[in-house]
């Protein structure tokens, strides 16, 4: 398992109060899943939106504390390798890429997309060296639904499925855009916030969304699904101005998949009109990259350049409110406070997240099949 020893779990409250009896503190979470204790291993992580990586382009990223180069060859295939030259340790992404080989900026050593060295320019006639035996680590890499994913783990022959947005198998029917933000804190804190519903009327106070002045009781049906769960298709909240404007024919379906992907689709008249996927990728144990991809069905040809800035405005406004909260949280977490991490029922998905991580990593460690610990449940809360 990938560990994060520098970030210890927050202390649990010890008072025997009614609030505590209805909550799950970090100390009471499954062993080995305390907040900030581990990453989810043997998983695909979102790396970069495919549209942002043209043919013959590469980008250097830090993912799960590792330096990774992600590139697209001239033939359109994507690849990922360790972004460290095995000669004298400089980032390969600082060099040149001709669409077939990466050239190190230090001594001009070249590597193909399989990580094998193909040339050492300093060698002269008679200086024999088996350069192909020099390699840099590579990672499984896939492009799915227009986004590029990198796999971290030691079981590349049987990785899990890449998380997918609902009903977006035919990309030609949809437009898409991806918004990226960097959040402070370990992925665990950001994942719990990602699936938390109780904060919405307090944090997302834009005029076009909701207000804490209009709280209503919610009842949602959760069912286990793949490496997470799905909230069964339902009518969305009427006290959102956006949903009021669309009408009564709208339905919503929301899911969550490990490592930390929230997936939502909005249907109108039974047809998927908008699908969104928010994915968290650890940069390191104290920083997380968030990528939100919005897909919407094509309507008027050629209108996408006008729609994209509008979509990005609303998405960035919404997510920036979460980022502001994470930055405030970061200041407090530095003091290692006592926390009540989850409460019933609004915080139950937060507990499920830790149970899923525990079950997934344990299955990977032992070789036993993964068993989803989430139970078919009806959860109720005010929001």
C-alpha positions, 0 to 999 in steps of 0.5 A: 500500500502507498503510505503517507506517514507525514500526515497522522489521523486527526484525534477523535473526540472522547466525550460520551455525548449523544453526538459522539454516539451517532458519529464515527470518529477516525479512531472508530473507522476500519483499521488502517483507514484513518484520515490521511493514512493511505492512498488507494492503491492498484487504481486508475487516477485521472491525469489530464484531459485528452484535449489538453494533450495534442499529438507530439505533446507531453506534460510532467505531473506529480501524481501520488508523490511520484514524478510522471511524464504523460505524452501523446505520440504522433499516432495518437497513442498515450503513454506514461513514464517516470519523469526522471532520466535514469542517467543523472536525474533530471526531469525528462519532461524538461527536454524535447519530444518529437512525437516518438522519442523523449530527449533528455535536456541534460545529455540528449539521451533519448527514450521511446514511449516504452521507457527504453533508451534508444540513443546516447549522443556522447558515444563514439565509434568503438564505444559499445554499450547496450543502450536498450538495457537502460530503462525508465519506469513506465505506467499503464496509461489509457484514454477513456471518454476523452480523458487520460488515466494512469494506473498505480499499482503492481497488478497491471494485468488485472486493473479495475475498470477506469471510472466512466461518466454515465452514457458517454460512450459515443463522444461524437454526441457530446461536447466536453470541457474540463476544469482543473483546481488544486486543493490543499489537504490529503485526498481523504479530506477532499473526498469526504467533502466531494460526497458530502451533501450537508455543506451544499446550502452553506458553502455554495451560496451563489444566487443561482444555486441554493440557500441555507434559509430553505432547508428541506428533508432529503431521502435518497436510495443508495445501492452498492455499485462497482467500487462505490455506490449509486444514488438511484435516479430521483427528482432533484431539489426544487429549491435550486434556481437552476432546476426550477428553470428546467422543469419537472421532467428532469431526473438526476443520478449520482454515483461514487467510485474509488479512488475518488470520483463523483459521477452525475448525470442529468436526464430530461424526458429520460434522455441524458442531457448533461453528465459530469465527473469530478475526479481527485488525484493526490499530488502528494500527501498534502495536496490534491488535484481536482478535475471536473469534466462536464459533458453536454449533448450537442444541440446547435452545430458550432455553438460549443465555443460560446457554451464552454466559457459559460460552463466553465464559469459556473463550474469554477465558481462552484468548485472555488467555493469548495477550494475556499473551504479547503484552505480554511480547513488546512489552517485548522488541520495544522493544529491536529484538532479533535474531529467528529468526521462523520455523522448519521445519515448525512455523513454515512457516505464518508464512512463508506469511503473509508470502508471501501478503501480498506476493502479494496487495499485488503483485497489487493494485498491478499489476492482475494476478490473485492467485496463492496462493503456498502449496503443498500440503504435509504439515507435521510438528512436536512439540506 
